Amino acid sequence: MSNISNIPVSKWPILKSPPVILAIFQLKFGSTNNENLTNLIANDKAIKLKFPNRNENYHYNIGFQGTPAPGISLNAKADTKIKSYIYFTPDQKKKFIVENGSITFVDENPYQGWDKFKQEVIECLNLLSEQLKGTFLNRTSIRFVNKFSFESFSDSLEYFTKTISTESEVKFPLLKSTFRLEVQIPKTDIRAIINHALEPTGLNHLDYFLDIDTLDHKQFKFDLNLISIQMEQIRTVKNDIFFDTVKQKTIDLCN
């Protein structure tokens, strides 16, 4: 992989039709108890202005007092805790998930560009900024899933620089394939997980998924300015990986 620090943003091709079908941002931090999780959504009314609907996920733990024995009934004690609050838009294309140890923003709408995505992330985090003040963050990450559709697909190296190979041809017709790469970015706390998957979706039609999950394990206290900087850094890694993986023929599909 090329040195990400030497890649000027201006050298990234502009894609008129970005292949992104799913964009995710996530913050990871130390675990909180049930009461603190409820406190995190103190701005519930403001959050609902962006995400009108809310669901709660519960964790159930049932314990028995004493040792079970045949013919003897035991008293069961149920411990119910809220695992997460899931806010979402009416079409469920956008979600804002507040759970024990993480905050996640998910967008499945047609991708409108990095600036728009980042703006929405910062707006969401700003709704929790008072509650997260002083919280020690363990990880900042973005995950982008890209989809490319093909009428025919015989050689992945026509479109991508990475592939799997075998000593001999596969004996039977290939229906689908997947492989995974994990890389560490030198002199940083950033690593990336890259998943490739080829999936048939119909007669003579194939979808190729390039899933790039970029994670920065640098630790710092919650600060929107620092998070903004971290987002730019991991975005640079993500773009470097993307454009290092696709060939011009694939870029042409996006224009």
N, C-alpha and C positions, 0 to 999 in steps of 0.2 A: 504494500500500500504506500502511496506517496505521502510525503510529509505534509500534514494538514496545515501546519502553520505557514506554509509557503504558498497556499492557494488563495489568490485574491478572489473576493466574492464576484467581481465583474467577469471572471472567467467561467463561471457556471452558466451553462446554456439556459435560456428562458424557455420554459415549456408552456405552450399555449393551452394545452389540455393535460394538466398534471394527472398522472395515473394514480394518485393517492385516493384510496377508498376508506381509509381509517387513520385518524391522527389522534394520538394519546399523549397527554402530559401527566407525570406523576411525581409527587413528593413523598419521600419516606422519612419517618421520624420515630422516636421512641414510643413505645406502647403507652396508651392512656387507659384509665379505668372507665367504667361505664358513665360515671358522673361527668368526667372531663369530656367524653365524647359528646354528650348532650350539650355541654357548654360551648363546644366548637361551633354549634349552629345557632348561637345566640342571635345572629342576624337572619334568622329564618325568613322573615317577611321580605327582606331585601334580596335574598337568594331566589325567592319565588318570583320576583319580578323578571328574572332571566330564565328560571326553570320552574314553571308553574306547578308541576306535579312532584310529589315526594312519596317514596316508599321507605319502609324500614325493614331491614333484614335482622332476624333474631337468632341468637345462639341459645340452644337449650341444653342444659346439663342436668340429668336426673341421677340423683344419688340415693342409695338405700342405706338406712341406719341398721347396723348389725350385720351378721353374716348369714347369707341365704341358706336355708335348709329345707328339705322336703316337708311339705305339709304345714309350713309356718309362714304366715304372711308378714311382710315387712312394710314399714312406713317409708314411702318414697318422698324425697324432697326435691322439688324442681327449682333450678336456678336459671332464670331467664334474663338474658342481657341483649341489648341492642348491639348488633355486629356492625351495622353500617346504615347511613342515611343516603338514599339515592334520589337525587333531584334530576328531573328530566323534562324536556320540552314535549308538547303534545304529540309530535310525530316520533318521539323517542330517538331522534337522530343525534341529539346532544345530551350528555349526562355529566353531572357533577357529583362525585361520590366521596363522601366523608366517612372514613372508617377508622378503626383502631390502628393507628400507626401510619396512615397514608391519606393523601388527598389526590383525587384523580379527575381529570377532565377528558372527556371522550367526545369526538366529533366524527360522525359518519356522513355528513353533508358533502356535496361536491367541494373539493379543496379550493379555497380562495386565496391561497398564498400564505407565506410565512408570517408576514406582518399582521395579517388579520388573525391568524391562529394565535400568535404570541399575545396580541392585544387582549383576546378573549381570556387567555390563561391568566394574565396579570389582573384583569378585572375580577375574575373569580377568586383569585387568591386575596385580592384586596378586601373582599367581603369577609374574610377570616383573619385579616391581618392583626386585629386587636387580640383575638383569641390565641393566635399562634406566636405572638410576641415572646421572645426569649426561648422558643422551642428550638432544640438542637436537631438540625436536619442531617440525615444519614445518606440520602441519595436523591439526585435530581435526574429525571429521565424523560425522553421522548421516544415514541414508537410510531413509525409510519409504515403502513401496509400499502404496497403498490400492486396494481393489477394490470396485466397486459393481455389482450385477447388476440388469438391467432386463428385463422381459418385452417392453416396447415403449419406443422412444426416438426421438422425432421432433424435439425441440427441446432442445439441450443447455442453453440458457439457463433452462430450467425448473429445472435442478438445479445449475448452475454459473455463476459470474459471469464466467468467461473462456471464450472460444470463438474459432474462426476464422470469418471471413466472406468471402463472395464477392459480386461485383457482381450476379451473376445466380445462379439456382438451378443446382445440379449437374445436368447433363443426364440422367445415368443413376443408378440406385439406388446409394446410398452403402453400401459394404460395411464400410469401416473408415476411421478418420482418426487422425492424430497431429499434435501440435504441441508446441513446446518454448519455454519462457521462461527467461531467466537474469536474475537481479536482484542488485544490490549493496545491502547494508544500509548506510545512511548512518552515518558516524562510527564504523564498525567495520571489521574485516578479514573480515567474513562475507559470503559470497555464496550464493545458492541457485539450483539448477537444478530447474525444475518441468516434468515431462513429462506430457502428457495423451494418452491413447490409448483409442480406442473399438474394441473387437474383437467380432465375432460369434462366439458359441460354440454355436450350434444354431438350429433353426428358431424364429424370433420370440424369440430370447434374445440379449442383448448384455451384455458386461462393459465397464465403464469404469474405467480405471486412472489414478489420480492419484499420481504418483511424485515425491516431494519429497526432494531431496538437498541438505543444508545443510552448508556447509563453512566452517570458521573457520581462516584462514591466520595467526592470531596465533602467534608463535614464542615458545617458552619451554622450559626444561629440564623433564624428566619429573618430575611431582609429582602424586600422586593427588588431593590437595586442589584443585590448580589445574585438573586435568582435570574434576573434579566440577563446578567452577564453569563451565568452558567448556561442559560438557554441558547445564547448565541454560540458558545463554545461547542455544545453538543450538536447543535444544528450544523456547524461546520464539519464535524466528524460525519454526521449522517449524510450530508451532501457529497462529501469526499467519497464515502463508500458507494453511494448510489451511482455517481458518475464514473467511478472506477470500475463499476460492475456492468453497466449497460454500454452497448456499442451504438454507433451512429444510426444504424438501422432501427434500433429501439427508440432512440431519441426522435427519429422521424415519425414514429407512431404517435408521439405526443404533440405533434405540431400540424 
